[in-house]
Amino acid sequence: MMWVMVEKNHNLSMADLLAIIRAEIPELEIRSSTRIAEGLDHVVIDVNGAYIFRFSKPGWTPPVDELGALAMFRGKTSAEIPEVLFRGRSLDYMGYRKIPGVSLSDDAGARIPAFERKRLSQQIASFLFELHAAVDAGTAKCAGLEEYDESSFGEIYPVIEAKFPDDKRLIEFTRNVSVEFSQMTVGRAPKRVLHWDLHNGNMILNPVDYSLRGVVDFDTVRIADVHAEFRSLYRFNPTLAAESMEAYEKLTGVKLSFRRVKLYAWLVKLSDLAQSADSPASGMHINAMRRVQNWIRDEGA
């Protein structure tokens, strides 16, 4: 893996985005608009309370064709997924009819009441069971979908050691996690086509009872060990991740290892940290460092 940080252009003004929509989709009368989210790679806006437009930031190239990924799963999941109605020409963006509901903040996602969280975990497990059964990994690979390269995890420790020589706790944590993952001989599971980024921000929930209504953001779909599917849930709500994993085990009969889920979460975020080491002011770096430091503290490393 080549560790290169591509700094994103964050200067996508609301006025510019709306001007692009008006120019390219003149039949859509814009009566109201709200900027509802901004991630490392995307800006998301709500138009008329009825449509969601997600713009890729300049410099970001999605790993997969999202339209192709959505086509694989269309009609095969009980939770709603986006049906793309508009595609951009001058910029990379897509527009789809809004799935009714809300996505939760990190704080709100961590405070879902126990009963509602348990029910949500069962709904997540059902969605993942349906998603993973929709297309087999071999067919997807033949169609050009990438398989996640776990061998890149071996490159993380040397970079962290070289780039953060004074952070002994970070170096030790990275070394221990890398060694443990490389030596783990139990807990492997079949490879499936994964959503890959299933977390509270990409789940659309009923605002009253937290039940799952839909799932969005399919532009990082890839083939990988099933454990990796739960790593993003773990980042935001470890209990929800554990309960979802247990429900998934009951549905599939596949025995999973929560420790392996945690290792995936840690290594993917350590990979972000290594990749962004030379850009300490970037959003990727700040986010990765904050999460890794929290894990080091929680693990007593």
GITA-V459072 format. One record per residue. N is the residue number from 0. RES is the residue in one letter. SS is DSSP state (H for helix, E for strand, - for the rest). Layout:
# GITA-V459072
N:RES:SS
N:RES:SS
This chain:
# GITA-V459072
0:M:-
1:M:-
2:W:-
3:V:-
4:M:-
5:V:-
6:E:-
7:K:-
8:N:-
9:H:-
10:N:-
11:L:-
12:S:-
13:M:H
14:A:H
15:D:H
16:L:H
17:L:H
18:A:H
19:I:H
20:I:H
21:R:H
22:A:H
23:E:H
24:I:-
25:P:-
26:E:-
27:L:-
28:E:-
29:I:-
30:R:-
31:S:-
32:S:E
33:T:E
34:R:E
35:I:E
36:A:E
37:E:E
38:G:-
39:L:-
40:D:-
41:H:E
42:V:E
43:V:E
44:I:E
45:D:E
46:V:E
47:N:-
48:G:-
49:A:-
50:Y:E
51:I:E
52:F:E
53:R:E
54:F:E
55:S:E
56:K:-
57:P:-
58:G:-
59:W:-
60:T:-
61:P:-
62:P:-
63:V:-
64:D:-
65:E:H
66:L:H
67:G:H
68:A:H
69:L:H
70:A:H
71:M:H
72:F:H
73:R:-
74:G:-
75:K:-
76:T:-
77:S:-
78:A:-
79:E:E
80:I:E
81:P:-
82:E:-
83:V:E
84:L:E
85:F:E
86:R:E
87:G:-
88:R:-
89:S:-
90:L:-
91:D:-
92:Y:E
93:M:E
94:G:E
95:Y:E
96:R:E
97:K:-
98:I:-
99:P:-
100:G:-
101:V:E
102:S:-
103:L:-
104:S:-
105:D:H
106:D:H
107:A:H
108:G:H
109:A:-
110:R:-
111:I:-
112:P:-
113:A:H
114:F:H
115:E:H
116:R:H
117:K:H
118:R:H
119:L:H
120:S:H
121:Q:H
122:Q:H
123:I:H
124:A:H
125:S:H
126:F:H
127:L:H
128:F:H
129:E:H
130:L:H
131:H:H
132:A:H
133:A:H
134:V:-
135:D:-
136:A:H
137:G:H
138:T:H
139:A:H
140:K:H
141:C:H
142:A:-
143:G:-
144:L:-
145:E:-
146:E:E
147:Y:-
148:D:-
149:E:H
150:S:H
151:S:H
152:F:H
153:G:H
154:E:H
155:I:H
156:Y:H
157:P:H
158:V:H
159:I:H
160:E:H
161:A:H
162:K:H
163:F:-
164:P:-
165:D:-
166:D:-
167:K:H
168:R:H
169:L:H
170:I:H
171:E:H
172:F:H
173:T:H
174:R:H
175:N:H
176:V:H
177:S:H
178:V:H
179:E:H
180:F:H
181:S:H
182:Q:H
183:M:-
184:T:-
185:V:-
186:G:-
187:R:-
188:A:-
189:P:-
190:K:E
191:R:E
192:V:E
193:L:E
194:H:-
195:W:-
196:D:-
197:L:-
198:H:-
199:N:H
200:G:H
201:N:H
202:M:E
203:I:E
204:L:E
205:N:-
206:P:-
207:V:-
208:D:-
209:Y:-
210:S:-
211:L:E
212:R:E
213:G:E
214:V:E
215:V:-
216:D:-
217:F:-
218:D:-
219:T:-
220:V:-
221:R:E
222:I:E
223:A:E
224:D:E
225:V:H
226:H:H
227:A:H
228:E:H
229:F:H
230:R:H
231:S:H
232:L:H
233:Y:H
234:R:H
235:F:H
236:N:-
237:P:H
238:T:H
239:L:H
240:A:H
241:A:H
242:E:H
243:S:H
244:M:H
245:E:H
246:A:H
247:Y:H
248:E:H
249:K:H
250:L:H
251:T:H
252:G:-
253:V:-
254:K:-
255:L:-
256:S:-
257:F:H
258:R:H
259:R:H
260:V:H
261:K:H
262:L:H
263:Y:H
264:A:H
265:W:H
266:L:H
267:V:H
268:K:H
269:L:H
270:S:H
271:D:H
272:L:H
273:A:H
274:Q:H
275:S:-
276:A:-
277:D:-
278:S:-
279:P:-
280:A:-
281:S:-
282:G:H
283:M:H
284:H:H
285:I:H
286:N:H
287:A:H
288:M:H
289:R:H
290:R:H
291:V:H
292:Q:H
293:N:H
294:W:H
295:I:H
296:R:H
297:D:H
298:E:H
299:G:-
300:A:-
